[in-house]
Amino acid sequence: MTDPSQIEAIESEYRQFELKDAWNQEYQRIRSEGSYDLPCTEAKTPANRNLNRYRDVLPYDHTRIVLKDHNTSYINASLVKVECVNRSYILTQGPLSHTTPHFWLMIWQQKVKGIIMLNKIIEKNQLKCYQYWPLGECDGGEDTMVFSSVNLKVDLLSVSHHTHYNYSTLRLTETSSGNSRLILHFHYTTWPDFGVPQSPEAFYKFLNVVRASGVLEPDVGPSVVHCSAGIGRSGTFCLVDSILMMLSKGLCGSGPGKVIKVLLDMRQQRMGLIQTHDQLKFSYQAIVYGAHKLSEMNGKDPCEESSSEEPSLADELPPQPPPRTDSLTRSMIESQLAKELEDGQGSDTAPEENDEDYEDGDAPVRPLPAEPPTDGSGPDTSPPTSPDYHNDLCSENDVRRRKRRERTAATAAKVKAMVEKQRVNEHWQDRKRLIMRPISLCVAFVVLSLGGGALFYRYFHA
């Protein structure tokens, strides 16, 4: 049951930070206290270095996810637990092209039911994550992806587009046995790198959609949460969800500092969670907003707010698509890239709330006049019925559809080119390492030989 004094304690702490403009100061304190000198031995081995997206974001040895029955046991992923509310998350980096099979093997072995993705594929004209799940042919991708090295394949069953997020139902199949499971993929599409969501309300709605699906519950495997590095946006999501769960169970206490304490505990399980003072501030804002919504519901589970159309694993069936009026036509690729690639600015700001696209046939056309008064008075406002009007209407729709298809094809081609460029670059880096290793050994041998010769000469001519 929600305790108003616990909500007031967190809100009071937020007001104090805001009044003193102390967010950056508090964040620097967290960075200082929460930078733990814990071993990351496995992540730093030469064989595993190229499996890390960022060289300074590594999993600790004591919480890293260990892959089984594969040529490597390593993946840049950490198990983060908040035991007082029975929450478990796997925080991981956005998969690289060559670590995507490892990613899906982890999903299979850890019995994961939900993937929560908080970044876009391309941000600020940089590839921040490999396209690791099938987009579907209608969105310029594939319906199936096969990862033969780990005996797994992924099929796209359905996808629904919303203003701030998309969710997809995937089927993950172990090809050697034929066994399969449903995986729900939640993609928050308007959260910029090193930034914050557009509003606490939009984030809270997304969180409730995830909660309502059941993928965060303790009776299923831990949910995978990732952004690009798996620490900033991922840490924010897990902190807000955990604190709101604690508030709903009355476990926060009425004293200050509970949010910071939970964050520091989580930082002992994966380094660097929450990357900016803005993300820390937003965490408080989202917690305060969610806490008041929780209070309004008299302690009910906040996921009860979610629509019945949202995905659920209760019956192991894919979710029904949303009503047409609630869906967007822009493909998943376009929603991630159009702002950056078409404008050429590479900006990473979230779109305005009313900045929407429409499905083919739903594009706004000439508005129809209002119904004429029932008493017969007033001018005749009935819609025109001439053939020219309808021909123009059809022509406009055809042009819109054609342009939309052209945009989709163009952006898909650019994504493919960027992915190929990254693959070539990774291949070259691997070759460079292989070439430089024997050269380094030869140089070392020559240096040692010359040094030894010099010592020999000085010894016998002293």
Summary of the structure (lengths in Angstrom):
residues: 462
radius of gyration: 26.7
end to end distance: 87.5
largest distance: 123.3
contacts: 1410
relative contact order: 0.13
helix: 45%
strand: 13%
